[in-house]
């Protein structure tokens, strides 16, 4: 697992994963990142 402990990096990772999930030719998306709870709280603001 890769820990994401920076708000800007977390936003980029989520945006990147969302782009893959939204693509018509992609069936499954897997990842190995973990966002710290404190960062998740900041993302929800």
CHARMM internal coordinates of N, CA and C (Angstrom, degrees):
IC EDIT
DIST 1 N 1 CA 1.4455
DIST 1 CA 1 C 1.5279
ANGL 1 N 1 CA 1 C 109.73
DIST 1 C 2 N 1.2916
ANGL 1 CA 1 C 2 N 114.75
DIHE 1 N 1 CA 1 C 2 N 145.15
DIST 2 N 2 CA 1.4575
ANGL 1 C 2 N 2 CA 121.63
DIHE 1 CA 1 C 2 N 2 CA 177.31
DIST 2 CA 2 C 1.5249
ANGL 2 N 2 CA 2 C 106.97
DIHE 1 C 2 N 2 CA 2 C -110.28
DIST 2 C 3 N 1.3196
ANGL 2 CA 2 C 3 N 116.52
DIHE 2 N 2 CA 2 C 3 N 121.38
DIST 3 N 3 CA 1.4627
ANGL 2 C 3 N 3 CA 120.50
DIHE 2 CA 2 C 3 N 3 CA 178.78
DIST 3 CA 3 C 1.5203
ANGL 3 N 3 CA 3 C 109.87
DIHE 2 C 3 N 3 CA 3 C -83.27
DIST 3 C 4 N 1.3081
ANGL 3 CA 3 C 4 N 115.21
DIHE 3 N 3 CA 3 C 4 N 131.37
DIST 4 N 4 CA 1.4608
ANGL 3 C 4 N 4 CA 122.13
DIHE 3 CA 3 C 4 N 4 CA 175.81
DIST 4 CA 4 C 1.5190
ANGL 4 N 4 CA 4 C 106.49
DIHE 3 C 4 N 4 CA 4 C -105.58
DIST 4 C 5 N 1.3409
ANGL 4 CA 4 C 5 N 115.62
DIHE 4 N 4 CA 4 C 5 N 115.13
DIST 5 N 5 CA 1.4607
ANGL 4 C 5 N 5 CA 119.35
DIHE 4 CA 4 C 5 N 5 CA -176.44
DIST 5 CA 5 C 1.5234
ANGL 5 N 5 CA 5 C 112.36
DIHE 4 C 5 N 5 CA 5 C -124.53
DIST 5 C 6 N 1.3329
ANGL 5 CA 5 C 6 N 115.53
DIHE 5 N 5 CA 5 C 6 N 25.84
DIST 6 N 6 CA 1.4554
ANGL 5 C 6 N 6 CA 121.96
DIHE 5 CA 5 C 6 N 6 CA 178.67
DIST 6 CA 6 C 1.5254
ANGL 6 N 6 CA 6 C 107.69
DIHE 5 C 6 N 6 CA 6 C -131.21
DIST 6 C 7 N 1.3101
ANGL 6 CA 6 C 7 N 117.04
DIHE 6 N 6 CA 6 C 7 N 131.13
DIST 7 N 7 CA 1.4726
ANGL 6 C 7 N 7 CA 121.31
DIHE 6 CA 6 C 7 N 7 CA -176.46
DIST 7 CA 7 C 1.5257
ANGL 7 N 7 CA 7 C 111.26
DIHE 6 C 7 N 7 CA 7 C -61.19
DIST 7 C 8 N 1.3130
ANGL 7 CA 7 C 8 N 117.33
DIHE 7 N 7 CA 7 C 8 N -44.17
DIST 8 N 8 CA 1.4656
ANGL 7 C 8 N 8 CA 120.40
DIHE 7 CA 7 C 8 N 8 CA -178.36
DIST 8 CA 8 C 1.5182
ANGL 8 N 8 CA 8 C 111.62
DIHE 7 C 8 N 8 CA 8 C -64.45
DIST 8 C 9 N 1.3186
ANGL 8 CA 8 C 9 N 116.82
DIHE 8 N 8 CA 8 C 9 N -41.57
DIST 9 N 9 CA 1.4637
ANGL 8 C 9 N 9 CA 120.88
DIHE 8 CA 8 C 9 N 9 CA 178.55
DIST 9 CA 9 C 1.5203
ANGL 9 N 9 CA 9 C 109.83
DIHE 8 C 9 N 9 CA 9 C -66.27
DIST 9 C 10 N 1.3229
ANGL 9 CA 9 C 10 N 117.68
DIHE 9 N 9 CA 9 C 10 N -40.88
DIST 10 N 10 CA 1.4630
ANGL 9 C 10 N 10 CA 121.55
DIHE 9 CA 9 C 10 N 10 CA 179.06
DIST 10 CA 10 C 1.5280
ANGL 10 N 10 CA 10 C 110.58
DIHE 9 C 10 N 10 CA 10 C -60.38
DIST 10 C 11 N 1.3160
ANGL 10 CA 10 C 11 N 116.89
DIHE 10 N 10 CA 10 C 11 N -43.28
DIST 11 N 11 CA 1.4732
ANGL 10 C 11 N 11 CA 120.20
DIHE 10 CA 10 C 11 N 11 CA 178.61
DIST 11 CA 11 C 1.5262
ANGL 11 N 11 CA 11 C 110.80
DIHE 10 C 11 N 11 CA 11 C -62.03
DIST 11 C 12 N 1.3286
ANGL 11 CA 11 C 12 N 116.60
DIHE 11 N 11 CA 11 C 12 N -42.19
DIST 12 N 12 CA 1.4652
ANGL 11 C 12 N 12 CA 120.75
DIHE 11 CA 11 C 12 N 12 CA 179.59
DIST 12 CA 12 C 1.5185
ANGL 12 N 12 CA 12 C 111.48
DIHE 11 C 12 N 12 CA 12 C -65.11
DIST 12 C 13 N 1.3248
ANGL 12 CA 12 C 13 N 117.00
DIHE 12 N 12 CA 12 C 13 N -41.80
DIST 13 N 13 CA 1.4641
ANGL 12 C 13 N 13 CA 120.90
DIHE 12 CA 12 C 13 N 13 CA 179.99
DIST 13 CA 13 C 1.5220
ANGL 13 N 13 CA 13 C 110.20
DIHE 12 C 13 N 13 CA 13 C -64.20
DIST 13 C 14 N 1.3065
ANGL 13 CA 13 C 14 N 117.21
DIHE 13 N 13 CA 13 C 14 N -45.42
DIST 14 N 14 CA 1.4590
ANGL 13 C 14 N 14 CA 120.75
DIHE 13 CA 13 C 14 N 14 CA 179.95
DIST 14 CA 14 C 1.5258
ANGL 14 N 14 CA 14 C 110.91
DIHE 13 C 14 N 14 CA 14 C -63.73
DIST 14 C 15 N 1.3269
ANGL 14 CA 14 C 15 N 117.00
DIHE 14 N 14 CA 14 C 15 N -41.84
DIST 15 N 15 CA 1.4593
ANGL 14 C 15 N 15 CA 121.01
DIHE 14 CA 14 C 15 N 15 CA 178.32
DIST 15 CA 15 C 1.5295
ANGL 15 N 15 CA 15 C 110.81
DIHE 14 C 15 N 15 CA 15 C -63.08
DIST 15 C 16 N 1.3248
ANGL 15 CA 15 C 16 N 116.47
DIHE 15 N 15 CA 15 C 16 N -39.90
DIST 16 N 16 CA 1.4627
ANGL 15 C 16 N 16 CA 122.78
DIHE 15 CA 15 C 16 N 16 CA 179.29
DIST 16 CA 16 C 1.5346
ANGL 16 N 16 CA 16 C 110.69
DIHE 15 C 16 N 16 CA 16 C -64.16
DIST 16 C 17 N 1.3265
ANGL 16 CA 16 C 17 N 116.57
DIHE 16 N 16 CA 16 C 17 N -47.42
DIST 17 N 17 CA 1.4647
ANGL 16 C 17 N 17 CA 121.30
DIHE 16 CA 16 C 17 N 17 CA 179.45
DIST 17 CA 17 C 1.5256
ANGL 17 N 17 CA 17 C 110.57
DIHE 16 C 17 N 17 CA 17 C -64.36
DIST 17 C 18 N 1.3252
ANGL 17 CA 17 C 18 N 117.30
DIHE 17 N 17 CA 17 C 18 N -42.54
DIST 18 N 18 CA 1.4668
ANGL 17 C 18 N 18 CA 120.92
DIHE 17 CA 17 C 18 N 18 CA 178.10
DIST 18 CA 18 C 1.5258
ANGL 18 N 18 CA 18 C 111.98
DIHE 17 C 18 N 18 CA 18 C -60.28
DIST 18 C 19 N 1.3268
ANGL 18 CA 18 C 19 N 116.94
DIHE 18 N 18 CA 18 C 19 N -38.66
DIST 19 N 19 CA 1.4614
ANGL 18 C 19 N 19 CA 120.81
DIHE 18 CA 18 C 19 N 19 CA 179.37
DIST 19 CA 19 C 1.5227
ANGL 19 N 19 CA 19 C 110.53
DIHE 18 C 19 N 19 CA 19 C -63.12
DIST 19 C 20 N 1.3200
ANGL 19 CA 19 C 20 N 116.86
DIHE 19 N 19 CA 19 C 20 N -41.48
DIST 20 N 20 CA 1.4676
ANGL 19 C 20 N 20 CA 120.05
DIHE 19 CA 19 C 20 N 20 CA 177.05
DIST 20 CA 20 C 1.5228
ANGL 20 N 20 CA 20 C 111.11
DIHE 19 C 20 N 20 CA 20 C -65.02
DIST 20 C 21 N 1.3154
ANGL 20 CA 20 C 21 N 117.24
DIHE 20 N 20 CA 20 C 21 N -44.75
DIST 21 N 21 CA 1.4688
ANGL 20 C 21 N 21 CA 121.16
DIHE 20 CA 20 C 21 N 21 CA -178.03
DIST 21 CA 21 C 1.5233
ANGL 21 N 21 CA 21 C 111.60
DIHE 20 C 21 N 21 CA 21 C -63.13
DIST 21 C 22 N 1.3223
ANGL 21 CA 21 C 22 N 117.11
DIHE 21 N 21 CA 21 C 22 N -32.46
DIST 22 N 22 CA 1.4611
ANGL 21 C 22 N 22 CA 121.37
DIHE 21 CA 21 C 22 N 22 CA -178.29
DIST 22 CA 22 C 1.5289
ANGL 22 N 22 CA 22 C 113.42
DIHE 21 C 22 N 22 CA 22 C -80.69
DIST 22 C 23 N 1.3204
ANGL 22 CA 22 C 23 N 117.25
DIHE 22 N 22 CA 22 C 23 N -14.08
DIST 23 N 23 CA 1.4638
ANGL 22 C 23 N 23 CA 121.27
DIHE 22 CA 22 C 23 N 23 CA -178.19
DIST 23 CA 23 C 1.5224
ANGL 23 N 23 CA 23 C 109.68
DIHE 22 C 23 N 23 CA 23 C -71.89
DIST 23 C 24 N 1.3297
ANGL 23 CA 23 C 24 N 117.10
DIHE 23 N 23 CA 23 C 24 N 134.90
DIST 24 N 24 CA 1.4656
ANGL 23 C 24 N 24 CA 121.93
DIHE 23 CA 23 C 24 N 24 CA -175.75
DIST 24 CA 24 C 1.5215
ANGL 24 N 24 CA 24 C 113.83
DIHE 23 C 24 N 24 CA 24 C -64.99
DIST 24 C 25 N 1.3278
ANGL 24 CA 24 C 25 N 118.13
DIHE 24 N 24 CA 24 C 25 N -31.84
DIST 25 N 25 CA 1.4568
ANGL 24 C 25 N 25 CA 121.13
DIHE 24 CA 24 C 25 N 25 CA -175.92
DIST 25 CA 25 C 1.5266
ANGL 25 N 25 CA 25 C 113.70
DIHE 24 C 25 N 25 CA 25 C -84.33
DIST 25 C 26 N 1.3128
ANGL 25 CA 25 C 26 N 117.85
DIHE 25 N 25 CA 25 C 26 N -6.41
DIST 26 N 26 CA 1.4639
ANGL 25 C 26 N 26 CA 121.74
DIHE 25 CA 25 C 26 N 26 CA -178.01
DIST 26 CA 26 C 1.5241
ANGL 26 N 26 CA 26 C 109.26
DIHE 25 C 26 N 26 CA 26 C -93.28
DIST 26 C 27 N 1.3365
ANGL 26 CA 26 C 27 N 115.84
DIHE 26 N 26 CA 26 C 27 N 127.59
DIST 27 N 27 CA 1.4534
ANGL 26 C 27 N 27 CA 120.33
DIHE 26 CA 26 C 27 N 27 CA -179.43
DIST 27 CA 27 C 1.5261
ANGL 27 N 27 CA 27 C 112.09
DIHE 26 C 27 N 27 CA 27 C -97.98
DIST 27 C 28 N 1.3306
ANGL 27 CA 27 C 28 N 117.92
DIHE 27 N 27 CA 27 C 28 N -39.74
DIST 28 N 28 CA 1.4628
ANGL 27 C 28 N 28 CA 122.60
DIHE 27 CA 27 C 28 N 28 CA -178.61
DIST 28 CA 28 C 1.5237
ANGL 28 N 28 CA 28 C 109.72
DIHE 27 C 28 N 28 CA 28 C -136.95
DIST 28 C 29 N 1.3057
ANGL 28 CA 28 C 29 N 115.85
DIHE 28 N 28 CA 28 C 29 N 145.25
DIST 29 N 29 CA 1.4610
ANGL 28 C 29 N 29 CA 121.62
DIHE 28 CA 28 C 29 N 29 CA 175.99
DIST 29 CA 29 C 1.5257
ANGL 29 N 29 CA 29 C 107.76
DIHE 28 C 29 N 29 CA 29 C -127.31
DIST 29 C 30 N 1.3185
ANGL 29 CA 29 C 30 N 115.85
DIHE 29 N 29 CA 29 C 30 N 126.49
DIST 30 N 30 CA 1.4503
ANGL 29 C 30 N 30 CA 121.85
DIHE 29 CA 29 C 30 N 30 CA 177.96
DIST 30 CA 30 C 1.5203
ANGL 30 N 30 CA 30 C 108.48
DIHE 29 C 30 N 30 CA 30 C -119.47
DIST 30 C 31 N 1.3201
ANGL 30 CA 30 C 31 N 116.95
DIHE 30 N 30 CA 30 C 31 N 151.49
DIST 31 N 31 CA 1.4611
ANGL 30 C 31 N 31 CA 119.77
DIHE 30 CA 30 C 31 N 31 CA 179.62
DIST 31 CA 31 C 1.5180
ANGL 31 N 31 CA 31 C 109.66
DIHE 30 C 31 N 31 CA 31 C -146.25
DIST 31 C 32 N 1.3159
ANGL 31 CA 31 C 32 N 114.87
DIHE 31 N 31 CA 31 C 32 N 166.55
DIST 32 N 32 CA 1.4622
ANGL 31 C 32 N 32 CA 120.47
DIHE 31 CA 31 C 32 N 32 CA 179.35
DIST 32 CA 32 C 1.5248
ANGL 32 N 32 CA 32 C 110.74
DIHE 31 C 32 N 32 CA 32 C -133.45
DIST 32 C 33 N 1.3269
ANGL 32 CA 32 C 33 N 116.78
DIHE 32 N 32 CA 32 C 33 N 38.39
DIST 33 N 33 CA 1.4563
ANGL 32 C 33 N 33 CA 119.48
DIHE 32 CA 32 C 33 N 33 CA 178.83
DIST 33 CA 33 C 1.5226
ANGL 33 N 33 CA 33 C 110.12
DIHE 32 C 33 N 33 CA 33 C -113.05
DIST 33 C 34 N 1.3157
ANGL 33 CA 33 C 34 N 114.07
DIHE 33 N 33 CA 33 C 34 N 154.36
DIST 34 N 34 CA 1.4589
ANGL 33 C 34 N 34 CA 121.83
DIHE 33 CA 33 C 34 N 34 CA 178.37
DIST 34 CA 34 C 1.5181
ANGL 34 N 34 CA 34 C 107.75
DIHE 33 C 34 N 34 CA 34 C -135.19
DIST 34 C 35 N 1.3223
ANGL 34 CA 34 C 35 N 116.06
DIHE 34 N 34 CA 34 C 35 N 123.14
DIST 35 N 35 CA 1.4553
ANGL 34 C 35 N 35 CA 120.85
DIHE 34 CA 34 C 35 N 35 CA -179.20
DIST 35 CA 35 C 1.5238
ANGL 35 N 35 CA 35 C 108.58
DIHE 34 C 35 N 35 CA 35 C -96.49
DIST 35 C 36 N 1.3274
ANGL 35 CA 35 C 36 N 116.43
DIHE 35 N 35 CA 35 C 36 N 129.03
DIST 36 N 36 CA 1.4577
ANGL 35 C 36 N 36 CA 121.40
DIHE 35 CA 35 C 36 N 36 CA 179.05
DIST 36 CA 36 C 1.5226
ANGL 36 N 36 CA 36 C 110.18
DIHE 35 C 36 N 36 CA 36 C -58.64
DIST 36 C 37 N 1.3319
ANGL 36 CA 36 C 37 N 116.32
DIHE 36 N 36 CA 36 C 37 N 147.17
DIST 37 N 37 CA 1.4743
ANGL 36 C 37 N 37 CA 121.02
DIHE 36 CA 36 C 37 N 37 CA -178.98
DIST 37 CA 37 C 1.5142
ANGL 37 N 37 CA 37 C 112.47
DIHE 36 C 37 N 37 CA 37 C -59.16
DIST 37 C 38 N 1.3260
ANGL 37 CA 37 C 38 N 117.50
DIHE 37 N 37 CA 37 C 38 N -35.64
DIST 38 N 38 CA 1.4642
ANGL 37 C 38 N 38 CA 120.41
DIHE 37 CA 37 C 38 N 38 CA 179.72
DIST 38 CA 38 C 1.5347
ANGL 38 N 38 CA 38 C 110.81
DIHE 37 C 38 N 38 CA 38 C -65.74
DIST 38 C 39 N 1.3189
ANGL 38 CA 38 C 39 N 116.95
DIHE 38 N 38 CA 38 C 39 N -33.92
DIST 39 N 39 CA 1.4613
ANGL 38 C 39 N 39 CA 121.40
DIHE 38 CA 38 C 39 N 39 CA 178.74
DIST 39 CA 39 C 1.5323
ANGL 39 N 39 CA 39 C 109.89
DIHE 38 C 39 N 39 CA 39 C -73.02
DIST 39 C 40 N 1.3278
ANGL 39 CA 39 C 40 N 116.93
DIHE 39 N 39 CA 39 C 40 N -39.16
DIST 40 N 40 CA 1.4596
ANGL 39 C 40 N 40 CA 120.90
DIHE 39 CA 39 C 40 N 40 CA 178.26
DIST 40 CA 40 C 1.5187
ANGL 40 N 40 CA 40 C 110.03
DIHE 39 C 40 N 40 CA 40 C -59.28
DIST 40 C 41 N 1.3178
ANGL 40 CA 40 C 41 N 116.71
DIHE 40 N 40 CA 40 C 41 N -41.06
DIST 41 N 41 CA 1.4646
ANGL 40 C 41 N 41 CA 120.94
DIHE 40 CA 40 C 41 N 41 CA 177.47
DIST 41 CA 41 C 1.5125
ANGL 41 N 41 CA 41 C 112.00
DIHE 40 C 41 N 41 CA 41 C -60.87
DIST 41 C 42 N 1.3121
ANGL 41 CA 41 C 42 N 116.85
DIHE 41 N 41 CA 41 C 42 N -38.88
DIST 42 N 42 CA 1.4589
ANGL 41 C 42 N 42 CA 120.94
DIHE 41 CA 41 C 42 N 42 CA 178.93
DIST 42 CA 42 C 1.5149
ANGL 42 N 42 CA 42 C 111.66
DIHE 41 C 42 N 42 CA 42 C -70.98
DIST 42 C 43 N 1.3185
ANGL 42 CA 42 C 43 N 117.43
DIHE 42 N 42 CA 42 C 43 N -32.14
DIST 43 N 43 CA 1.4581
ANGL 42 C 43 N 43 CA 120.98
DIHE 42 CA 42 C 43 N 43 CA 179.69
DIST 43 CA 43 C 1.5241
ANGL 43 N 43 CA 43 C 111.51
DIHE 42 C 43 N 43 CA 43 C -70.23
DIST 43 C 44 N 1.3273
ANGL 43 CA 43 C 44 N 117.52
DIHE 43 N 43 CA 43 C 44 N -30.67
DIST 44 N 44 CA 1.4533
ANGL 43 C 44 N 44 CA 121.64
DIHE 43 CA 43 C 44 N 44 CA -178.45
DIST 44 CA 44 C 1.5168
ANGL 44 N 44 CA 44 C 113.25
DIHE 43 C 44 N 44 CA 44 C -76.39
DIST 44 C 45 N 1.3182
ANGL 44 CA 44 C 45 N 117.82
DIHE 44 N 44 CA 44 C 45 N -13.35
DIST 45 N 45 CA 1.4632
ANGL 44 C 45 N 45 CA 121.06
DIHE 44 CA 44 C 45 N 45 CA -179.31
DIST 45 CA 45 C 1.4961
ANGL 45 N 45 CA 45 C 112.97
DIHE 44 C 45 N 45 CA 45 C -73.35
END
COOR INIT
IC SEED 1 N 1 CA 1 C
IC BUILD
